[in-house]
Amino acid sequence: MKRLITLMILTAVAFTVAGKERRPNILWITSEDNGINWISAYGGTNAQTPAIDSLADEGFRYEYCFDNAAVCAPTRSVWITGMYGISNGTQPMRSRNEIPHDQIRYYPDLLKKAGYHTSNPGKTDYNIGGREDKEPWDYGNGKEIYGWRERKPGQPFFCVYNINESHESRAHGDVENTKTDPAKMKLFSYHPDLPEIRKTYAKYADAVERMDKILGKCLAALEADGLADDTIVIYNSDHGGVMARSKRFVYSSGIHCPLIVRIPERFKHLYPGMEPGTTVDRLVSFIDMPKTWLSLAGAEIPDTYQGTVFLGEGIEPEPEYHLAFRERADERLDNVRVMRGKHYSYHINYMPFAPAGQHLAYLWKAKGTAAWEQHHREGKTDDITGRFFRPRVSEEFYDNQVDFDNVYNLIDSPAHQAKIAELKAALRRKQLELHDSGLLPEKMRERRAAENGLTIYAMVRDPKLYPLADYLDAADRALSRDKGNLDAFVDALSDVDEGMRWWAVVGIHLLEQDASPVRKTLEKALEDDSHEVRIMAAWTLIKLGKTKKALACLERLLFEGTNNEWMLHNVIDWMGEPALPLVKKFIDNDGELKGRYGISIFGRIAQLNGWL
């Protein structure tokens, strides 16, 4: 009997050890800033990517993979937490807002708990305060670029290998003497065919090809270390890009990303239902990735994770839609939501008065961007190539299968009204489910959370502090541009909630000359407790021809102080010529003309007017 018991124990131990040995290693290779158009395995012709193409031949190429945020830091906050940025307040670029770390657990912590060695010696950029980005990783700093080499013998590993050679910065600077021929570049339809644009494309194509070679070296190192047969390899970019109107923007070129997964033969039970070398038409969102990695590793998956497992034994039903969001990028304000499937996408612009193509210092470091803007300023663009620089409509709707470039807005098409209504309803449901924090201006929500001693995550989950359904209704009224709502907007300007007053003044602003009857009400709003309301009321009055009091209000905020400098500077820029005296006075008073990435908003205005 003792011998039998001993044998049973040894068998159980052996099974457990074997089970651990059978757990896959996971190598997650990410490249920066390149959408599917730059990968030849996806039909891209501007760059050749043989290493990625070979990986696709050996693995599974996903056709419908989408980023949620279109820019690096907000995207990486989605990855590390398994939560949408809009759900925890980490969606504005480089905001570093804190989250309740005792409630929201990072996926590498859970992998470590499951026995995995975790490494990420490259980029983190999680956009979250209250915890150092490298802290959750077993190996996050050091000279060894292949983090799996730092694990204990036989320990399963999860390794992030980030390639920055395809980053946007590689398209900056001199564009002459590229390896790639500019004449062979295929341009997005919204870009005019200019020499500087073609050369910028070619320079970036060179960078993508260098990225591909680095990826090939990483895979060769895995093979040389004898680990390829035990390791699931995942490759994807961190968002789309990189030419202007892709990265940072939630059009297809900004969020449609390559995703390739190679699974060794010994783990074929994890295949997505077909043989290697085939394509997968399942819709995958970046929000799904951390939850899927935990599932593949057999690790705990917290209830806070908002994605769907898309691969392996724990696979879950395919989601019907993908949600994307855009808010502040560097010094420039915006606010967009997108709900889309594989075919159609619905976009709502919560700040349609801001042109998509407003000058952004870092984006303008590319010669192609500057050339495009100059071409527009010279009056040479058409309805498609010039739309980027003009104020937007409230809503957009695209057929992505025939219009990947998203240049033909079908929002008023009778044939698509049922699908538009379907996607709008799905978006609202998702916003309510996630407690979308973006229905207040960024600084307003930060103030409200701080005044109540809460994180934004906690604040937006308190309906008394953040009545989201009311804000969504107010936003819909404002964006409808229906003059029949004018009386309702006037009433809402007396609401105790500054958020409701914000949407009221936005609604009045979007009515343009139809708002003339309420000029007196707008003048009272120049003294509103909310600086955001004051700023928008002033701009609206100026558009209605009432400039004296409005400019005086803006001047006080500019020189006596405001709690929303970003909005003040952006609005003054959007106002154009009427605000030039304010900018000139600011410069004459030695105002700051440099920003984080170069020239500031006011510095750019001064430059255009020859004041520098």
VOGU-3710 file (C-alpha; in Angstrom, 3 decimals, decimal comma):
1> mkrlitlmil> 0,000/0,000/0,000  2,849/2,435/0,892  4,513/1,604/-2,411  1,235/2,349/-4,236  0,765/5,658/-2,450  4,361/6,627/-3,223  3,855/5,748/-6,875  0,676/7,845/-7,008  2,462/10,827/-5,481  5,367/10,537/-7,886
11> tavaftvagk> 2,979/10,241/-10,802  1,085/13,343/-9,689  4,321/15,300/-9,270  5,549/14,146/-12,662  2,253/15,176/-14,255  2,450/18,593/-12,598  6,024/19,139/-13,741  5,155/17,959/-17,221  2,179/20,279/-17,214  4,399/23,202/-16,341
21> errpnilwit> 6,845/22,225/-19,056  3,991/22,123/-21,525  3,030/25,698/-20,811  4,060/27,841/-23,772  6,618/30,561/-23,626  5,272/33,769/-25,132  7,316/36,265/-27,132  5,371/39,433/-27,919  7,101/41,509/-30,600  5,749/45,020/-31,083
31> sednginwis> 6,818/47,562/-33,665  5,981/51,226/-33,379  3,712/53,326/-35,540  3,154/51,200/-38,659  -0,324/50,199/-39,806  -1,144/47,322/-42,149  -0,319/49,423/-45,238  3,393/49,179/-44,447  3,524/45,370/-44,252  3,887/43,459/-47,501
41> ayggtnaqtp> 2,118/40,408/-46,056  -0,978/42,627/-45,892  -0,612/43,828/-49,466  1,476/46,902/-48,703  3,745/47,880/-51,577  5,753/50,791/-50,179  8,014/48,602/-48,019  9,099/44,979/-48,237  8,965/43,037/-44,958  10,269/39,514/-45,672
51> aidsladegf> 10,783/38,528/-42,019  7,209/39,445/-41,105  5,937/37,810/-44,294  7,760/34,598/-43,374  6,269/34,719/-39,889  2,828/34,998/-41,504  3,577/31,962/-43,660  4,419/29,986/-40,523  1,579/31,354/-38,420  -1,813/33,006/-38,585
61> ryeycfdnaa> -2,406/36,446/-40,064  -5,339/38,286/-38,515  -7,128/40,518/-40,985  -9,163/42,646/-38,591  -7,024/43,780/-35,679  -7,602/47,288/-34,334  -5,932/49,555/-31,802  -8,173/51,394/-29,364  -6,289/54,679/-29,069  -4,187/55,395/-32,222
71> vcaptrsvwi> -1,202/56,716/-30,252  1,403/55,101/-28,030  0,917/56,037/-24,357  -2,893/55,701/-24,203  -2,595/52,435/-26,147  -0,032/51,047/-23,734  -2,235/51,971/-20,783  -4,867/49,705/-22,365  -2,356/46,875/-22,673  -0,927/46,992/-19,162
81> tgmygisngt> -4,295/47,228/-17,372  -6,595/45,283/-19,688  -8,931/48,292/-19,486  -9,989/50,968/-21,953  -8,259/54,268/-21,221  -11,592/56,075/-21,209  -12,720/53,755/-18,415  -9,948/54,713/-16,006  -8,989/58,223/-17,175  -5,722/57,417/-18,942
91> qpmrsrneip> -6,775/58,362/-22,480  -5,113/61,806/-22,888  -1,538/61,598/-24,149  1,086/61,742/-21,375  -1,462/62,507/-18,682  -0,070/60,051/-16,072  -3,345/60,096/-14,147  -3,387/57,748/-11,181  -5,560/54,663/-10,980  -6,463/52,532/-7,930
101> hdqiryypdl> -3,598/50,055/-8,189  -5,113/47,923/-5,439  -8,093/47,274/-7,731  -6,517/47,319/-11,203  -3,832/44,674/-11,609  -1,208/44,707/-14,336  -1,002/41,574/-16,445  2,741/40,907/-15,793  1,987/40,702/-12,070  -0,482/37,937/-12,811
111> lkkagyhtsn> 1,940/36,145/-15,119  4,593/36,206/-12,404  2,093/34,773/-9,951  1,525/31,946/-12,428  5,249/31,166/-12,463  6,329/33,000/-15,588  9,473/35,060/-15,919  8,414/38,431/-17,320  10,647/40,833/-19,207  10,277/44,124/-21,007
121> pgktdynigg> 13,662/45,831/-21,327  12,351/48,243/-23,975  9,497/50,722/-24,112  6,779/50,872/-21,463  5,153/54,364/-21,587  2,025/53,289/-19,709  0,644/56,790/-19,119  -0,314/55,898/-15,535  0,724/57,535/-12,277  1,266/55,924/-8,891
131> redkepwdyg> 3,566/53,142/-10,071  6,861/53,050/-11,928  6,467/51,560/-15,389  9,331/49,071/-15,042  8,330/47,895/-11,577  5,950/45,053/-12,582  8,584/43,278/-14,705  11,118/40,723/-13,490  13,542/42,154/-16,018  12,903/45,703/-17,158
141> ngkeiygwre> 16,329/47,311/-17,293  19,678/46,130/-18,537  21,762/45,493/-21,615  20,239/42,144/-22,534  17,690/42,921/-25,252  16,302/39,385/-25,337  14,739/39,262/-21,900  14,085/35,526/-21,915  17,821/35,005/-21,341  17,446/36,397/-17,806
151> rkpgqpffcv> 15,034/33,712/-16,578  15,810/30,732/-14,365  16,643/27,464/-16,160  13,488/25,829/-17,463  11,217/28,658/-16,314  8,459/29,599/-18,785  8,766/33,166/-19,986  6,707/36,051/-21,264  8,927/38,506/-23,113  8,029/41,843/-24,713
161> ynineshesr> 10,415/42,872/-27,473  9,634/46,374/-28,723  11,172/47,661/-31,967  11,348/51,443/-32,197  13,030/51,607/-35,613  9,656/52,236/-37,277  8,754/55,074/-34,903  7,398/58,333/-36,313  10,684/60,090/-35,573  12,337/58,025/-38,317
171> ahgdventkt> 10,313/60,035/-40,853  11,656/63,353/-39,542  14,559/65,376/-40,876  16,342/65,104/-44,208  14,416/63,097/-46,804  16,997/62,992/-49,562  18,948/59,964/-50,779  16,537/57,303/-49,555  17,058/53,669/-50,412  13,418/53,439/-51,460
181> dpakmklfsy> 12,385/55,213/-54,649  9,935/58,050/-53,846  8,396/57,730/-57,316  7,160/54,231/-56,445  5,317/55,254/-53,305  1,569/54,642/-53,153  0,002/57,618/-51,354  -3,141/57,742/-49,285  -5,820/59,498/-51,318  -6,001/62,365/-48,822
191> hpdlpeirkt> -2,356/63,294/-49,436  -1,583/65,548/-52,399  1,102/64,219/-54,705  3,996/66,464/-53,667  7,744/65,688/-53,841  8,187/66,243/-50,094  5,352/63,847/-49,315  6,711/61,144/-51,611  10,190/61,516/-50,110  8,814/61,346/-46,559
201> yakyadaver> 6,983/58,139/-47,470  10,212/56,726/-48,905  12,209/57,643/-45,811  9,676/55,906/-43,596  9,612/52,871/-45,904  13,357/52,547/-45,317  12,696/52,580/-41,556  10,028/49,881/-41,835  12,439/47,653/-43,737  15,068/48,150/-41,020
211> mdkilgkcla> 12,429/47,253/-38,443  11,698/44,045/-40,331  15,376/43,062/-40,240  15,484/43,637/-36,470  12,435/41,425/-36,072  14,178/38,730/-38,111  17,229/38,917/-35,825  15,012/38,486/-32,770  13,410/35,363/-34,234  16,858/34,029/-35,172
221> aleadgladd> 18,024/34,536/-31,568  15,009/32,611/-30,301  15,863/29,794/-32,712  19,545/29,817/-31,768  18,616/29,505/-28,099  16,612/26,372/-28,914  13,292/27,924/-27,852  11,337/28,321/-31,070  9,506/25,009/-30,665  8,294/25,992/-27,198
231> tiviynsdhg> 7,356/29,610/-27,838  4,252/31,319/-29,168  5,345/34,370/-31,136  2,997/37,330/-31,509  3,752/40,287/-33,748  1,759/43,495/-34,057  2,333/47,231/-34,320  1,340/49,466/-31,417  -1,016/51,490/-33,647  -1,272/52,746/-37,192
241> gvmarskrfv> 0,767/55,411/-38,879  2,876/57,177/-39,588  2,098/59,798/-42,242  -0,101/62,709/-41,120  -3,757/61,733/-40,515  -2,912/58,184/-39,485  -1,177/57,974/-36,105  -3,252/59,829/-33,460  -6,386/59,683/-35,604  -9,030/56,986/-35,333
251> yssgihcpli> -9,486/56,509/-39,052  -8,524/53,112/-40,491  -4,953/54,166/-41,244  -4,512/55,055/-37,559  -6,004/51,963/-35,916  -5,967/49,016/-38,385  -2,872/47,066/-37,390  -1,030/43,910/-38,404  -1,362/40,937/-36,061  0,440/37,657/-36,721
261> vriperfkhl> 0,593/34,707/-34,315  2,932/31,742/-34,752  2,135/28,688/-32,611  4,531/25,711/-32,449  3,322/22,271/-33,519  3,404/20,971/-29,949  0,734/23,554/-29,033  -1,455/22,951/-32,069  -4,451/22,528/-29,764  -4,230/26,334/-29,441
271> ypgmepgttv> -4,538/26,939/-33,194  -7,444/29,201/-34,188  -9,177/26,327/-35,986  -7,043/26,053/-39,133  -3,549/25,309/-40,377  -0,549/27,685/-40,229  -0,137/30,016/-43,167  -3,799/30,956/-43,280  -5,685/34,110/-42,418  -8,098/34,662/-39,552
281> drlvsfidmp> -11,078/36,961/-40,035  -11,958/37,271/-36,350  -12,255/40,850/-35,099  -9,545/41,529/-32,495  -9,149/44,697/-30,416  -6,007/45,620/-28,528  -8,089/45,486/-25,349  -8,319/41,720/-25,959  -4,569/41,119/-25,880  -3,634/41,130/-22,164
291> ktwlslagae> -6,599/38,950/-21,293  -5,624/36,517/-24,051  -1,982/36,360/-22,896  -3,141/35,507/-19,373  -5,452/32,826/-20,731  -2,686/31,231/-22,820  -0,451/31,126/-19,752  -3,140/29,651/-17,518  -2,946/32,702/-15,253  -5,662/34,393/-13,234
301> ipdtyqgtvf> -7,827/36,860/-15,170  -9,325/39,629/-12,991  -12,914/40,788/-13,395  -11,629/44,274/-14,239  -10,281/43,115/-17,607  -12,594/44,396/-20,315  -11,454/42,476/-23,382  -12,263/39,111/-24,912  -9,984/36,069/-25,134  -9,440/35,576/-28,860
311> lgegiepepe> -7,117/32,556/-28,948  -6,503/29,222/-27,245  -8,507/26,921/-25,029  -10,149/29,796/-23,175  -11,393/31,481/-26,348  -14,563/33,538/-25,954  -17,238/34,528/-28,502  -16,099/37,072/-31,057  -17,188/40,631/-30,239  -19,431/42,329/-32,766
321> yhlafrerad> -17,799/45,753/-32,560  -14,546/47,542/-31,865  -14,383/50,779/-29,834  -11,714/53,413/-30,505  -11,148/56,782/-28,856  -9,092/59,933/-29,364  -8,531/62,813/-26,967  -5,681/65,253/-26,344  -2,478/64,497/-28,243  0,422/66,500/-26,827
331> erldnvrvmr> -0,650/70,174/-26,838  -3,703/69,718/-29,057  -7,246/69,027/-27,869  -9,725/66,723/-29,542  -12,409/64,227/-28,532  -13,633/61,437/-30,826  -15,273/58,041/-30,377  -15,557/55,329/-33,018  -17,685/52,211/-33,029  -16,941/49,892/-35,914
341> gkhysyhiny> -17,059/46,367/-37,215  -15,085/44,799/-40,029  -17,043/46,696/-42,643  -18,536/49,961/-41,362  -17,467/52,576/-38,827  -19,400/55,311/-37,033  -17,459/58,338/-35,703  -18,731/61,003/-33,323  -16,709/64,217/-32,994  -17,280/65,786/-29,595
351> mpfapagqhl> -15,119/68,775/-30,595  -16,047/69,261/-34,261  -15,090/72,924/-34,136  -11,438/71,822/-33,995  -9,927/70,836/-37,355  -8,303/67,417/-37,348  -5,216/68,912/-38,962  -4,436/71,556/-36,358  -0,711/72,182/-36,085  0,979/69,791/-33,676
361> aylwkakgta> 4,674/70,424/-33,118  5,868/66,820/-33,228  3,769/65,827/-36,246  5,055/68,843/-38,178  8,658/67,684/-37,810  8,010/65,556/-40,900  8,683/67,505/-44,081  5,711/65,887/-45,786  3,310/67,283/-43,171  4,622/70,823/-43,488
371> aweqhhregk> 4,481/70,613/-47,281  0,885/69,395/-47,158  -0,158/72,287/-44,917  1,609/74,827/-47,110  -0,099/73,350/-50,168  -3,432/73,875/-48,409  -2,584/77,434/-47,345  -1,859/78,225/-50,977  -5,397/77,126/-51,877  -4,276/74,121/-53,895
381> tdditgrffr> -6,054/71,324/-52,037  -9,437/69,898/-53,033  -12,360/68,489/-51,052  -10,419/65,325/-50,210  -6,881/66,626/-49,704  -8,007/69,778/-47,881  -10,591/68,374/-45,490  -7,960/67,556/-42,865  -7,391/71,259/-42,230  -11,041/72,315/-41,945
391> prvseefydn> -13,527/72,129/-39,038  -15,437/68,868/-38,976  -19,006/67,723/-39,010  -20,473/66,163/-35,875  -20,699/62,620/-37,212  -18,981/60,485/-39,839  -19,744/57,058/-41,281  -17,519/55,012/-43,577  -17,606/51,861/-45,642  -14,090/50,645/-44,851
401> qvdfdnvynl> -14,077/47,866/-47,411  -14,336/50,259/-50,344  -12,961/53,377/-48,619  -10,059/52,392/-46,357  -8,814/55,991/-46,472  -12,096/57,203/-44,943  -12,589/60,141/-47,281  -16,234/59,602/-48,297  -18,497/60,408/-45,376  -21,794/58,513/-45,804
411> idspahqaki> -23,492/59,836/-42,667  -26,428/61,239/-44,674  -26,787/58,240/-47,010  -30,359/56,870/-46,857  -29,060/53,382/-47,599  -26,986/53,307/-44,411  -29,288/54,822/-41,793  -30,141/51,466/-40,184  -26,466/50,567/-39,751  -25,683/54,057/-38,454
421> aelkaalrrk> -28,446/53,755/-35,855  -27,164/50,310/-34,872  -23,606/51,523/-34,330  -24,720/54,671/-32,490  -26,792/52,582/-30,100  -23,921/50,145/-29,597  -21,554/53,031/-28,860  -23,838/54,509/-26,217  -24,255/51,118/-24,525  -20,498/50,667/-24,445
431> qlelhdsgll> -19,868/54,168/-23,118  -22,290/53,559/-20,266  -20,800/50,143/-19,578  -17,266/51,535/-19,410  -18,162/54,778/-17,578  -16,599/56,783/-20,421  -14,721/59,570/-18,627  -14,410/61,800/-21,688  -17,770/63,583/-21,547  -16,193/66,367/-19,513
441> pekmrerraa> -13,221/68,439/-20,706  -9,964/66,937/-19,454  -9,089/69,606/-16,890  -12,666/69,817/-15,655  -12,774/66,114/-14,832  -9,333/66,302/-13,222  -10,528/69,143/-10,976  -13,702/67,311/-10,004  -11,827/64,152/-9,089  -9,253/66,102/-7,060
451> engltiyamv> -11,907/68,144/-5,241  -13,494/64,901/-4,094  -10,237/63,174/-3,239  -10,800/60,519/-5,889  -9,109/59,080/-8,902  -10,889/59,721/-12,181  -11,639/55,990/-12,229  -13,602/56,283/-8,973  -15,158/59,656/-9,759  -16,794/58,548/-13,005
461> rdpklyplad> -18,337/55,566/-11,243  -20,270/57,835/-8,877  -23,458/58,927/-10,705  -23,836/61,901/-8,370  -20,440/63,230/-9,412  -20,605/62,070/-13,004  -24,133/61,599/-14,445  -22,917/60,069/-17,692  -26,317/59,404/-19,262  -27,200/63,077/-18,824
471> yldaadrals> -23,905/64,146/-20,386  -24,403/61,828/-23,355  -27,877/63,279/-23,924  -26,546/66,823/-23,601  -23,730/66,103/-26,040  -26,148/64,627/-28,578  -28,301/67,767/-28,379  -25,283/70,023/-28,770  -23,886/68,121/-31,749  -27,231/67,971/-33,540
481> rdkgnldafv> -26,931/71,705/-34,479  -30,700/72,015/-34,220  -31,803/75,599/-33,512  -34,925/74,186/-31,932  -32,736/73,360/-28,916  -31,702/76,978/-28,341  -34,067/77,563/-25,394  -32,930/74,314/-23,807  -29,321/75,426/-24,126  -30,121/78,751/-22,445
491> dalsdvdegm> -31,807/76,925/-19,565  -28,857/74,539/-19,231  -26,459/77,485/-18,872  -28,004/77,952/-15,423  -27,460/74,327/-14,387  -25,460/73,782/-11,189  -23,341/71,206/-13,014  -20,574/72,869/-15,030  -20,566/69,820/-17,290  -24,127/70,531/-18,380
501> rwwavvgihl> -23,220/74,193/-18,868  -20,269/73,123/-21,019  -22,448/71,138/-23,399  -24,975/73,979/-23,501  -22,385/76,513/-24,632  -20,999/74,018/-27,169  -24,512/73,595/-28,550  -24,949/77,373/-28,853  -21,545/77,683/-30,514  -22,381/75,089/-33,154
511> leqdaspvrk> -25,566/76,946/-34,093  -23,386/79,785/-35,409  -25,564/82,738/-36,575  -28,713/80,989/-35,366  -27,401/81,699/-31,859  -27,679/85,470/-32,329  -30,833/85,814/-30,145  -28,930/84,670/-27,032  -25,964/87,047/-27,147  -26,920/88,572/-23,801
521> tlekaledds> -26,940/85,123/-22,228  -23,502/84,465/-23,655  -22,224/87,725/-22,192  -23,359/86,545/-18,742  -21,526/83,267/-19,381  -18,280/85,260/-19,632  -18,392/85,318/-15,809  -19,201/81,617/-15,406  -17,358/79,779/-12,626  -16,089/77,355/-15,266
531> hevrimaawt> -13,252/78,748/-17,341  -14,125/76,278/-20,093  -17,601/77,799/-20,364  -16,161/81,326/-20,379  -13,700/80,448/-23,143  -16,334/78,905/-25,402  -18,825/81,700/-24,724  -16,197/84,265/-25,687  -15,379/82,501/-28,935  -19,075/82,238/-29,778
541> liklgktkka> -19,625/85,941/-29,179  -16,680/86,784/-31,416  -18,168/84,660/-34,191  -21,403/86,613/-33,702  -19,561/89,927/-34,104  -19,511/90,904/-30,418  -15,800/91,057/-29,748  -15,045/93,708/-27,098  -16,276/91,922/-23,950  -15,295/88,530/-25,301
551> laclerllfe> -11,692/89,521/-25,989  -11,501/91,219/-22,585  -12,587/87,935/-20,964  -9,956/85,946/-22,837  -7,288/88,527/-22,023  -8,026/88,259/-18,303  -7,707/84,491/-18,450  -4,522/84,754/-20,472  -2,729/87,211/-18,217  -4,381/86,741/-14,828
561> gtnnewmlhn> -4,483/82,950/-14,923  -6,729/80,067/-15,886  -7,202/76,503/-14,750  -7,360/75,303/-18,348  -4,471/76,814/-20,258  -4,553/74,090/-22,906  -8,128/74,913/-23,853  -7,492/78,653/-23,770  -4,513/78,419/-26,127  -6,250/75,984/-28,467
571> vidwmgepal> -9,393/78,105/-28,744  -7,413/81,290/-29,345  -5,696/79,492/-32,208  -8,965/78,136/-33,642  -10,450/81,654/-33,524  -7,979/82,891/-36,092  -7,601/86,570/-36,980  -9,775/88,117/-34,208  -7,437/86,689/-31,562  -4,167/87,872/-33,107
581> plvkkfidnd> -3,912/90,982/-30,875  -4,027/88,718/-27,801  -1,243/86,531/-29,121  0,869/89,563/-30,055  0,445/91,010/-26,577  1,350/87,632/-25,056  4,556/87,536/-27,078  5,420/91,140/-26,241  5,071/90,167/-22,566  7,705/87,444/-23,051
591> gelkgrygis> 5,207/84,601/-23,190  6,595/81,079/-23,621  6,943/80,172/-27,279  8,429/76,704/-26,846  6,554/73,513/-26,129  7,577/69,982/-25,212  8,245/68,959/-28,793  9,206/72,278/-30,310  7,308/75,465/-31,057  4,213/76,173/-28,934
601> ifgriaqlng> 0,735/77,008/-30,207  1,336/80,739/-29,814  4,847/80,397/-31,176  3,403/78,867/-34,318  0,939/81,778/-34,692  3,824/84,221/-34,258  5,853/82,341/-36,827  3,066/82,413/-39,409  2,597/86,141/-38,886  6,288/86,978/-39,125
611> wl> 6,629/88,057/-35,498  9,581/85,772/-34,792
//
